[in-house]
Every structure is written in structure tokens, then in C-alpha cells.
């Protein structure tokens, strides 16, 4: 098999990072798959970090922002995904803490309202349980879920 040189690996990874945000772990995995020597991997990674192609905090901010806004994920699911990408605990916490609860509520409320229309339940209790289970599956925390469900309940009663 044609092995890749350290310089070729650097150029390919730098091109990838120039197109989109990537974390250290993703770059290391690519180099492992390309079977690049460990010492060469370390040098390439150091160069990518020094030249600011790879920055885990910048990646985590972009990742969390995209997952919350476009995939409509909650904190827990975003945190788990960042953990799988080996983002450091302190970076994860800073990024997750920077997302405002109001933003989560603005995302979760329409999701719950839409889900409420499609859920079949025998009573209000069962409906609430199904909505809570749905929201937990999306990675939202109980405090945000309760706020959204109680707001929706109040609005529903106001409409009657």
C-alpha cells in the first residue's frame, strides 16, 4: 500500500480544516486510518494546532451551535456527542454554559407543540409523560422540559 508522508498528511488535514471545523480527535483518527507513525502524528497535530487549523474550543462552540439550532438537540445530547469526540470537560462546560436557557426554550417549545399534535394519549398524564420522554430523548434537561410543558399547558387553557 502506498504510505502517506508526514507532509502529505499535514496538507490533506489542513485542507480539511480550512473547509470546516474539526477537533483533534477527528484528525488523529484520520491519521491512524492512514497508518501514519505515532511520532509523525504528534508533529502534524502540533503543527495544525500551532497554525490554528485545529482548535477544540472553537470546534466545540460551532458544533454545539449547529446541533442546537439545526438538529434541535438539548444540552445532554450535545454534551454526549462532544464527549464522544474527546472534547475536554472544561471546554464542554464552558460551551454548554454559554448557551442561554431562553434559546433552549425557544427550540423546545415548538418541538413539544408539534409532538403534542401527533401523540395519542388516553389522558393528560399520559400525554405529559410521552412529551417528557420525547424531550429527554432529544437531550433536554428536566428543568427546561417542565418550563416548556407548563407554559404550553397555560396557553392551552387560555385558548379554551
C-alpha positions as semicolon CSV with decimal commas, in nm:
position;residue;x (nm);y (nm);z (nm)
1;X;0,000;0,000;0,000
2;X;0,115;0,349;-0,079
3;X;0,201;0,514;0,253
4;X;0,144;0,882;0,307
5;X;0,427;1,109;0,413
6;X;0,406;1,342;0,710
7;X;0,391;1,646;0,479
8;X;0,113;1,492;0,266
9;X;-0,088;1,414;0,580
10;X;-0,041;1,770;0,705
11;X;-0,154;1,919;0,373
12;X;-0,463;1,696;0,349
13;X;-0,565;1,768;0,710
14;X;-0,501;2,141;0,673
15;X;-0,722;2,144;0,362
16;X;-0,997;1,960;0,554
17;X;-0,974;2,203;0,845
18;X;-0,985;2,500;0,610
19;X;-1,323;2,378;0,480
20;X;-1,491;2,302;0,815
21;X;-1,421;2,287;1,188
22;X;-1,267;1,965;1,312
23;X;-1,141;1,855;1,653
24;X;-0,809;1,697;1,748
25;X;-0,967;1,356;1,790
26;X;-1,106;1,353;1,434
27;X;-0,767;1,447;1,291
28;X;-0,588;1,182;1,497
29;X;-0,839;0,918;1,383
30;X;-0,775;1,008;1,019
31;X;-0,400;0,977;1,068
32;X;-0,446;0,641;1,244
33;X;-0,650;0,514;0,948
34;X;-0,379;0,638;0,713
35;X;-0,131;0,440;0,928
36;X;0,099;0,733;0,996
37;X;0,365;0,674;1,262
38;X;0,284;0,798;1,614
39;X;0,572;1,046;1,628
40;X;0,472;1,189;1,288
41;X;0,110;1,215;1,409
42;X;0,223;1,415;1,710
43;X;0,427;1,654;1,492
44;X;0,140;1,703;1,244
45;X;-0,109;1,763;1,526
46;X;0,122;2,014;1,693
47;X;0,163;2,200;1,365
48;X;-0,216;2,203;1,299
49;X;-0,278;2,340;1,649
50;X;0,002;2,596;1,631
51;X;-0,123;2,724;1,296
52;X;-0,479;2,734;1,439
53;X;-0,627;2,488;1,190
54;X;-0,744;2,281;1,486
55;X;-0,888;2,440;1,798
56;X;-1,108;2,220;2,017
57;X;-1,285;2,512;2,182
58;X;-1,368;2,678;1,851
59;X;-1,486;2,340;1,720
60;X;-1,699;2,277;2,031
61;X;-1,869;2,618;2,001
62;X;-1,952;2,564;1,633
63;X;-2,059;2,203;1,696
64;X;-2,288;2,293;1,987
65;X;-2,436;2,588;1,800
66;X;-2,514;2,375;1,494
67;X;-2,660;2,086;1,693
68;X;-2,882;2,314;1,900
69;X;-3,004;2,534;1,614
70;X;-3,032;2,288;1,327
71;X;-3,072;1,945;1,487
72;X;-3,269;2,085;1,782
73;X;-3,068;1,894;2,040
74;X;-3,064;1,966;2,412
75;X;-2,762;2,011;2,641
76;X;-2,730;1,645;2,739
77;X;-2,721;1,516;2,383
78;X;-2,472;1,783;2,274
79;X;-2,256;1,705;2,577
80;X;-2,258;1,332;2,498
81;X;-2,165;1,398;2,135
82;X;-1,875;1,620;2,243
83;X;-1,765;1,355;2,493
84;X;-1,755;1,101;2,207
85;X;-1,530;1,343;2,020
86;X;-1,298;1,358;2,325
87;X;-1,350;1,730;2,388
88;X;-1,206;1,822;2,729
89;X;-1,450;1,855;3,020
90;X;-1,367;2,221;3,088
91;X;-1,425;2,315;2,723
92;X;-1,755;2,123;2,716
93;X;-1,877;2,301;3,030
94;X;-1,779;2,648;2,906
95;X;-1,953;2,591;2,573
96;X;-2,269;2,443;2,725
97;X;-2,289;2,713;2,992
98;X;-2,268;2,981;2,723
99;X;-2,594;2,862;2,564
100;X;-2,882;3,057;2,710
101;X;-3,182;2,876;2,865
102;X;-3,413;3,107;2,669
103;X;-3,260;2,972;2,347
104;X;-3,333;2,615;2,459
105;X;-3,691;2,708;2,549
106;X;-3,735;2,874;2,210
107;X;-3,626;2,549;2,044
108;X;-3,807;2,302;2,269
109;X;-4,149;2,473;2,285
110;X;-4,229;2,440;1,912
111;X;-4,095;2,083;1,916
112;X;-4,328;1,992;2,202
113;X;-4,623;2,170;2,043
114;X;-4,568;1,979;1,721
115;X;-4,524;1,650;1,904
116;X;-4,834;1,717;2,116
117;X;-5,045;1,725;1,798
118;X;-4,919;1,382;1,684
119;X;-4,917;1,197;2,018
120;X;-5,207;0,970;2,103
121;X;-5,275;0,956;2,477
122;X;-5,568;0,846;2,692
123;X;-5,530;1,134;2,938
124;X;-5,325;1,443;3,024
125;X;-5,088;1,245;3,247
126;X;-5,000;1,000;2,970
127;X;-4,959;1,287;2,723
128;X;-4,720;1,470;2,957
129;X;-4,517;1,150;3,011
130;X;-4,484;1,095;2,637
131;X;-4,380;1,456;2,579
132;X;-4,124;1,436;2,861
133;X;-3,982;1,111;2,721
134;X;-3,958;1,270;2,375
135;X;-3,778;1,579;2,509
136;X;-3,538;1,371;2,720
137;X;-3,457;1,170;2,409
138;X;-3,365;1,496;2,238
139;X;-3,123;1,571;2,523
140;X;-3,315;1,839;2,710
141;X;-3,297;1,857;3,089
142;X;-3,599;1,814;3,314
143;X;-3,599;2,177;3,433
144;X;-3,628;2,311;3,076
145;X;-3,885;2,042;2,985
146;X;-4,104;2,130;3,284
147;X;-4,088;2,500;3,199
148;X;-4,194;2,435;2,840
149;X;-4,471;2,191;2,928
150;X;-4,616;2,420;3,195
151;X;-4,604;2,718;2,955
152;X;-4,779;2,511;2,688
153;X;-5,042;2,393;2,939
154;X;-5,113;2,750;3,045
155;X;-5,152;2,862;2,683
156;X;-5,380;2,568;2,609
157;X;-5,610;2,664;2,896
158;X;-5,606;3,031;2,792
159;X;-5,731;2,931;2,446
160;X;-6,036;2,747;2,586
